[in-house]
Amino acid sequence: MNFKRIKKILAGSLAGTVLVSAAACTPISTKAQWSYKYGDDEKSIGVYIFALYNAYSRAKTYAEKADGYKEDESFLDLTITDDDGNKAKASDWIKEQADIIVRESLYIDDQMSKKNATVDEAAYLETAKQDWELGYMYSQYSQYGYATTPEQEILEPYGISVESYCDLQYVTSAKQSRLFDLIYGADGTNPVSDSDLKKFFDENYTYYSYFTVPLYESVTDDDGNTSNKAYDDKKQKKLTSLADGYVKAINGGKTVESQCSAYLKYTKSDATTEDTLTTNCEKLDKDNLSSSSLGEDVAKEFTDVKQGKAKAITIGKDDSKTIYVIQKLNTKDAESEYLTKDDSTRESVLTSMKGKEYTDYLQEQAKKLDCEVNESVINRYDPDIFWEKPEDETTTTAASEE
């Protein structure tokens, strides 16, 4: 299976991120069959196949780390370990996760109905159709070189329709988000108070400000090509000494803004302090520092810096060597900007605070949901329908030469 791009869709729990692949396969006919039903709410067999497909994709990422994994062999009999540390035979794990995905979707539908809440399903279908027919050529991902294979080419051969794709990919996701607000929002059934949110923010988020001191310069050759060239040792030592001085000044009571200004003055730059200084507030997860906007190398050295203190952190080598002059600020000073001024950032903090609790809650309710399962239909679909033996490289090369 050739995994071409990363895309956020529902998997495992409905908030998961999975890898979506493009694969050629034999078309599957599903007709108008239902897979799961709760009351009058029916999920088509295509929804189940899509859930199975997503679970398969996640399982593959775990299988790649498992003992005995071989790229040219099916991984379905391997024992995998998921993010929660659960071990299971890959094929069993996939079926279990697909079951949870569909059950969660039914449970969310039911809760939305009980709360008389809706989302614009017609609008989501229009967006889904664009992905289905055009892929990502008009999306934000295209600028990064992601494949733009239409979802139709990827999913339809397995028996998944655009409606089934939209159901899980867009509608259920939108309902999930709306239900979260209806539970934890200001007017929700279990609202999070401003004081509790501020406490969580102050205890878990890091507020910081930094500017960088590159130990290299950009040079342009006769053909107009630009590249980086490391400064000589003497200049690197001078800049390193200056950076250490800036840190000492900040730790002695000077502001990071004043030291950034001093650096710009030294370099005779026309840039302003406002343009050069970067200020941000984020949750630095020590178990996943690679997700930090600072970059993993800087984040690792910065997490233990005490509030109010600054540090010079050097990363990179040769023609990419850079010093970060960074100060950890008082997170309380960021409350007004991140918790009240911008609703989207406040929502992000709320999600960080309650996201795991919410996901666990949905899974618990999904497992308990007394829904009908069309066993005779879903049992026709096994995870191995998604596995394809990689093409022989010699054969591929010979075919291309012909």
C-alpha positions in Angstrom: 0.0 0.0 0.0 1.5 3.3 -1.0 0.8 6.0 1.6 1.1 9.3 -0.2 0.0 12.1 2.1 -1.1 13.0 5.6 -4.6 14.2 6.3 -6.8 14.7 9.3 -9.7 12.3 9.3 -11.7 10.3 11.8 -9.9 7.1 13.0 -9.9 5.0 16.1 -11.4 7.8 18.1 -13.2 10.3 16.0 -10.5 12.9 16.8 -7.6 10.9 15.4 -5.2 11.6 12.6 -4.4 8.9 10.0 -2.5 8.4 6.8 -4.6 8.1 3.7 -3.4 6.1 0.8 -4.0 5.8 -2.9 -4.3 2.2 -4.0 -5.6 0.3 -7.0 -7.9 -2.5 -6.2 -10.9 -4.5 -7.6 -14.1 -2.5 -7.3 -16.5 -3.7 -4.7 -20.3 -3.5 -5.0 -22.2 -2.5 -1.9 -25.5 -1.4 -3.2 -27.9 0.3 -0.7 -27.1 -1.7 2.5 -26.8 -0.6 6.1 -24.1 -1.7 8.4 -25.2 -0.2 11.8 -28.5 1.1 13.0 -29.7 3.0 16.1 -33.4 3.8 16.0 -34.1 5.4 12.7 -30.4 6.3 12.1 -28.7 4.0 9.7 -25.1 4.0 8.6 -24.5 2.6 5.1 -22.0 -0.2 4.5 -19.8 2.4 2.8 -19.4 4.2 6.2 -18.3 1.0 7.8 -15.8 0.2 5.0 -14.4 3.8 5.3 -14.1 3.3 9.1 -12.3 -0.1 8.4 -10.0 1.7 5.9 -9.1 4.4 8.4 -8.4 1.8 11.2 -6.3 -0.2 8.8 -4.2 3.0 8.0 -3.6 3.6 11.7 -2.7 0.0 12.3 -0.1 0.1 9.6 1.8 2.9 11.4 1.9 0.8 14.5 2.8 -2.4 12.6 5.8 -0.6 11.0 7.3 -0.4 14.6 6.4 -4.0 15.4 8.7 -7.0 15.5 8.5 -9.0 12.3 7.2 -6.2 10.1 8.1 -6.6 6.4 7.1 -4.1 3.8 6.4 -6.8 1.2 4.2 -8.9 3.5 0.8 -8.4 5.1 1.0 -7.1 8.7 -2.4 -8.3 9.7 -1.2 -11.2 11.8 1.4 -9.1 13.7 0.9 -8.0 17.3 0.8 -4.2 17.4 0.8 -1.7 20.2 -1.4 1.4 19.9 -0.9 4.8 21.5 -2.5 3.8 24.7 -0.2 0.8 25.1 -2.8 -1.8 24.1 -1.5 -4.9 22.4 -3.6 -6.8 19.9 -3.4 -8.8 16.7 -3.5 -6.2 13.9 -6.6 -7.6 12.2 -8.5 -7.8 15.4 -7.5 -4.2 16.4 -8.7 -2.9 13.0 -12.1 -4.5 13.3 -12.5 -3.3 16.9 -11.6 0.3 16.0 -13.9 0.3 12.9 -16.7 -0.8 15.2 -16.0 2.0 17.6 -15.8 4.6 14.9 -19.3 3.8 13.5 -20.8 3.5 17.0 -19.4 6.9 18.0 -20.9 8.4 14.9 -24.3 7.0 15.8 -23.9 8.1 19.4 -23.0 11.7 18.3 -26.0 11.7 15.9 -28.3 10.7 18.8 -26.9 13.3 21.2 -27.2 16.1 18.6 -30.8 15.1 18.0 -31.6 15.2 21.7 -30.1 18.6 22.0 -31.9 19.9 18.9 -28.5 20.8 17.4 -27.6 20.7 13.7 -24.8 21.3 11.3 -25.0 22.3 7.7 -24.8 18.9 6.1 -25.5 20.2 2.6 -22.6 22.6 2.7 -20.3 19.8 4.0 -21.4 17.6 1.1 -20.4 20.3 -1.4 -16.9 20.5 0.2 -16.7 16.7 0.2 -17.5 16.5 -3.4 -14.7 18.8 -4.3 -12.2 16.5 -2.4 -13.9 13.6 -4.0 -13.6 14.8 -7.6 -10.6 17.2 -7.5 -8.5 16.1 -4.6 -6.4 18.8 -2.9 -5.3 20.9 -5.9 -7.3 23.8 -4.5 -6.5 23.2 -0.8 -3.8 24.6 1.5 -1.9 21.3 1.2 -1.1 21.7 -2.5 1.6 24.4 -1.8 3.5 21.8 0.2 3.7 19.3 -2.6 1.1 16.8 -1.4 -0.4 14.5 -3.9 -3.7 15.8 -5.3 -5.3 12.4 -6.0 -9.1 12.7 -6.0 -10.7 10.8 -3.1 -12.9 9.1 -5.6 -10.0 7.3 -7.2 -8.8 6.2 -3.7 -12.0 5.2 -2.0 -14.6 4.3 -4.6 -13.0 1.0 -5.7 -13.5 -0.2 -2.1 -17.2 0.5 -2.3 -17.2 3.9 -0.5 -19.4 6.6 -1.9 -19.0 10.3 -1.6 -21.9 10.4 0.8 -20.3 7.8 3.1 -17.0 9.7 2.8 -18.7 12.9 3.8 -20.6 11.3 6.7 -17.5 10.5 8.6 -14.9 12.9 7.1 -17.0 16.1 7.5 -20.4 15.7 9.1 -19.6 13.5 12.1 -16.4 15.6 12.7 -18.5 18.8 12.7 -21.1 17.3 15.0 -18.4 16.1 17.3 -17.0 19.6 17.6 -20.5 21.1 18.1 -21.3 18.5 20.8 -18.0 19.3 22.6 -19.2 23.0 22.8 -22.6 21.9 24.0 -20.9 20.0 26.9 -17.9 22.1 27.9 -18.8 25.6 26.4 -20.0 28.5 28.5 -23.7 27.4 28.0 -23.0 23.7 28.0 -24.2 21.0 30.3 -20.8 20.7 32.0 -19.2 24.1 31.4 -15.6 25.0 32.2 -15.4 28.1 34.3 -13.1 31.0 33.4 -11.2 30.5 36.6 -10.6 26.7 35.9 -9.6 27.4 32.4 -7.1 30.1 33.5 -5.7 27.8 36.1 -5.2 25.1 33.5 -3.6 27.6 31.1 -1.2 29.0 33.8 -0.1 25.5 34.9 0.2 23.9 31.5 1.1 26.6 28.9 4.4 28.3 28.3 4.6 31.9 27.3 7.9 33.0 25.6 9.6 35.5 23.4 12.7 35.1 21.3 14.9 36.4 18.5 17.5 34.5 16.5 21.1 35.2 15.8 22.2 33.3 12.6 25.9 32.2 12.5 25.8 32.3 8.7 25.0 34.7 5.9 23.1 34.3 2.6 25.3 34.6 -0.5 24.4 34.7 -4.2 26.6 33.2 -6.9 27.1 34.5 -10.4 24.1 32.5 -11.7 21.8 34.2 -9.1 21.5 31.1 -6.9 21.2 31.8 -3.2 22.8 29.6 -0.4 24.0 29.9 3.1 27.6 30.3 4.1 28.9 29.9 7.7 30.7 32.9 9.1 34.3 32.4 10.0 35.3 31.3 13.5 36.1 34.8 14.6 32.7 36.2 13.7 30.9 33.2 15.1 32.6 33.7 18.4 31.7 37.4 18.4 28.1 36.7 17.8 28.0 33.9 20.4 29.5 36.3 22.9 26.9 38.9 22.1 24.1 36.4 22.4 25.4 35.4 25.9 25.5 39.1 26.8 21.9 39.6 25.7 20.9 36.6 27.9 22.8 38.0 30.9 21.2 41.4 30.5 17.7 39.9 30.3 18.4 37.8 33.4 19.6 40.9 35.1 16.3 42.7 34.5 16.4 44.1 31.0 13.6 43.3 28.5 14.0 40.8 25.6 12.7 43.7 23.4 15.6 45.9 24.4 18.1 43.2 23.7 16.6 42.4 20.3 16.8 46.1 19.5 20.5 46.1 20.6 21.2 43.1 18.2 19.5 44.9 15.3 21.5 48.0 16.0 24.7 45.9 16.0 23.8 44.3 12.6 22.7 47.7 11.2 19.5 46.0 10.1 16.5 48.0 8.9 14.1 45.4 10.5 12.1 46.5 13.5 12.0 44.8 16.9 8.3 44.0 16.3 9.1 42.2 13.1 12.1 40.4 14.5 10.9 39.3 17.9 8.6 36.2 18.0 6.2 35.9 21.0 4.0 32.8 21.4 2.2 30.8 24.0 1.8 27.0 23.7 1.5 23.8 25.6 4.9 22.1 25.6 4.3 18.4 25.8 7.6 16.8 27.0 6.5 13.5 25.4 5.9 15.2 22.1 8.2 18.2 21.7 8.5 17.6 18.0 5.0 19.2 17.7 6.2 22.5 19.3 6.4 25.5 17.0 9.9 26.1 18.5 11.2 22.9 16.9 12.2 19.9 19.0 15.8 20.9 19.5 15.0 24.3 21.0 12.0 23.0 22.9 14.1 20.3 24.6 16.6 22.8 26.0 13.9 25.4 26.8 11.3 23.4 28.8 13.3 23.5 32.1 14.1 27.3 31.9 12.6 29.1 34.9 9.9 31.7 34.4 11.4 35.1 33.8 14.8 33.7 32.8 16.4 33.6 29.4 18.8 31.2 27.7 20.9 31.1 24.5 20.2 27.9 22.7 22.3 27.0 19.6 20.9 24.6 17.0 22.0 23.4 13.6 25.4 22.8 12.1 27.7 24.5 9.7 25.7 26.8 7.3 22.5 26.5 9.4 23.8 27.2 12.9 21.6 29.6 14.7 21.4 30.9 18.3 18.0 31.4 19.9 17.9 34.1 22.6 14.7 33.1 24.3 13.0 34.2 27.5 10.2 32.4 29.4 7.6 34.9 30.3 4.8 34.9 32.9 1.9 32.9 31.4 -0.6 35.0 33.4 0.4 37.9 31.2 -1.0 36.0 28.2 -4.4 35.3 29.6 -6.1 38.4 28.2 -4.8 37.7 24.7 -5.3 33.9 24.6 -8.4 33.3 26.8 -10.7 36.3 26.1 -9.6 38.3 23.0 -9.7 35.5 20.5 -12.4 32.9 20.7 -10.5 30.4 18.6 -7.4 30.4 20.9 -9.7 30.0 23.9 -11.3 27.1 22.2 -7.9 25.6 21.5 -7.0 25.8 25.2 -10.4 24.3 26.2 -9.8 21.4 23.8 -6.4 20.9 25.2 -7.9 20.8 28.7 -10.9 18.5 28.0 -10.0 16.8 24.7 -8.8 13.5 26.3 -11.7 13.4 28.7 -14.1 13.9 25.8 -12.5 11.3 23.6 -12.6 8.7 26.4 -16.2 9.6 27.1 -17.2 9.1 23.4 -15.5 5.8 23.3 -17.1 4.6 26.5 -20.6 5.6 25.3 -20.0 4.1 21.9 -19.1 0.7 23.4 -22.2 0.7 25.5 -24.5 1.8 22.6 -27.2 -0.8 22.1 -27.3 -0.5 18.3 -28.1 -3.1 15.7 -25.2 -4.5 13.7 -25.8 -6.1 10.3 -23.3 -8.8 10.9 -24.1 -10.7 7.7 -23.1 -7.7 5.7 -20.1 -6.3 7.6 -18.5 -9.7 7.9 -18.0 -9.7 4.2 -15.4 -7.1 4.6 -12.0 -8.0 6.0 -9.0 -5.7 6.5 -7.0 -7.7 4.0 -8.9 -6.1 1.2 -6.7 -3.0 1.7 -3.4 -4.8 1.5 -1.5 -5.0 -1.7 1.9 -6.6 -2.3 4.3 -3.8 -3.4 5.2 -3.9 -7.1 8.4 -5.6 -7.9 11.0 -2.9 -8.5 12.6 -4.8 -11.3 9.2 -5.3 -13.0 8.3 -1.7 -12.5 11.6 -0.5 -14.0 11.3 -2.8 -17.0 7.8 -1.6 -17.6 8.8 2.0 -17.5 11.6 1.4 -19.9 9.2 -0.2 -22.4 
